[in-house]
Amino acid sequence: MARVLVIFAHPAFERSRVNRALVAAARATEGVTVHDLYEVYPDFLIEPHDEQRLLENHDTVVLQHPFFWYSSPALVKEWLDLVLAYRWAYGEGGTALRGKILAQAISAGGPEMAYRREGPNHFSVRELLAPFEQTARLCGMGYAEAFTVHGAHHLDAAALAAESKRYQAWLTTLRDGAAPLWLPTP
């Protein structure tokens, strides 16, 4: 059983019904650790070595966040910039993450049909997440298909409960090594 680390980031967590439900589902999943960046680093002063040790102790890393402007909240970018250091995560001697898995769990306000070529966003979620996939490749990691909750602002209680169960099932496939992956090319 793989150890899964959910790196969670939401700058207004208390206002997000969807992410509160997803974090609760992750915390209730065996073999999953949730690490809340805004709770640990409200001042954005990330401790790269602490974060690197956390990554070293897990097999799969899930970046969970709202899909802000087709990307992540600022603290996720800061975390990537500081933690995935040259000669540690990539580059000469940078093999600490090689063979691990990177995945994303995102909540999007728009409906699924909005993320198609013919939709108002003109790109699929996978296309918009390409920089994260490339980050995984650069670090020698596999990249799993993203978990996406669409229409996050419009989910009723039953739909939110269903999404939480779907998230737990998705995390379980990552934990058990059964998730579909895009592997780095040698």
Residue, then its C-alpha position, 0 to 999 in steps of 0.5 A: m500500500a502506497r503512502v499518499l500525501v495530500i498537499f492542500a491549499h485554499p486561501a479561504f477554506e472556511r468558505s469552501r463547502v466542497n474543499r471542506a468535504l473533500v479534505a474530510a474525505a481524504r482524512a478519513t481514507e486509510g494511508v492518506t496524510v493531509h498537509d494544509l499549506y495555508e494552515v502551516y504557512p499563513d505567512f508564506l514562509i515555507e520551510p523547504h527542507d521540512e517539506q522535502r522530508l515529508l515528500e520523501n516519506h510518501d509515494t504519491v503526492v496529490l495537490q488539492h486546490p481550487f482551480f483559480w484562473y486555470s491554475s493553483p492558488a499562489l501558495v502552491k506555486e510558491w511551494l513548488d518553486l521552493v520545495l522542488a529544488y534543483r539537485w534535489a527534485y530534478g537536474e544533476g543528482g536531483t532524483a528524490l522524487r523519481g518513481k513517485i506519483l503526482a496527481q491533482a484534485i481540483s474544484a472548478g466553478g464551471p460545469e464540465m462542458a465549459y472545459r472543452r474545445e467548444g466550451p467557453n474555456h476552450f481547453s480541457v482540464r488536462e490541457l490546462l494542467a499541462p504545466f503540472e504534468q510537465t513538472a512531474r515529468l521533469c522530476g521523474m514522477g508519474y502523473a495521474e489523471a486529475f480528480t475534478v469536481h465541476g460546478a463546485h458552487h452549485l452542488d447540493a448536499a447529496a451531490l457533495a456527498a457523492e463527490s466526497k465518496r468519489y474522491q475517497a475511491w480515487l485516493t484509494t486507487l492511488r494508494d493501491g497503485a491502480a490509478p491510470l498514469w502517464l509515465p515519464t519518458p526515459 
